[in-house]
């Protein structure tokens, strides 16, 4: 039990933001913005007819969303 508590100390300092009086963890904001950026990237790829060039779409878009969310986290909150 004590060793489990030692590993949880890294989770104690999770940054949060206030949205209309409620505090939300920052990773939720990063996930939301990453999803929006993925939709924007899809619109751009469809607009220029490049979506067929990116490979398996079921793998590409979740990876792009994860990449955007992690980059936002690293740039703004680390």
N, C-alpha and C positions, 0 to 999 in steps of 0.2 A: 504494500500500500504506500509506503514511504517513497519507494523508487518511482511509483506511478505519479506521485505528486511532484517529484523532481523533474519529470519530463513535461509536466503541464505548466511549468513556470513560464515557458515561452509563449503560452496562450494568454497570459494575464494582461498583456499590453496590446490588445487589439484596438487599433484606432477606430473611432466611430464618428459619424457626422450627425448633426441635428437636421431633420427634415420635418418642418411644421411641428416642432416640439417633441418629436420622437427620435430617439437615437437609433441609428442603423449602423451595422458594421460597414466599413469602407469596401470590403470585398463585394458586397451586394451592389454598391454603386459602380465599381469597376466591371462587374459582370453585366450590369445593365448597359453601360456605355459600350462595352465590348460587343454586345449583341447588336446594338444600334449601328456600330461601325461595320459589323459584318454585313448587315442589311445594305448599308451604303456601298460597301465593296461589291456586293452582288449586283446592285443596280448599275454600278459602273461597268462591271464585267459584261452584263447583259447588254448595256447600251452600246458598247464597242464590240459586241459579238465575240468576246474572248472566253466565255464560260465553258465552251467545249474544249478549250486548251488546258484547263487546270487539272484534269484527271478526275478521279472519283469524287463526285460532289458530296456524297454522304460522309466522306472523310475530310474533304477540304474545308468546308464551312465550319464544322465544329472546331477544327484545329485553328482556323483563322480567328474565330471568336475567343478561344482560349488564349491565343497569342496576344490579341488586342487587350484582353482583360489583364493578363500578366504584365504587359508592358505599361499599361496605365498604373497598375499597382507599383511597379518598380520606379517609374518616373516621378509620380506625385506623392507616394506615401512611404517610401523607404528612405 
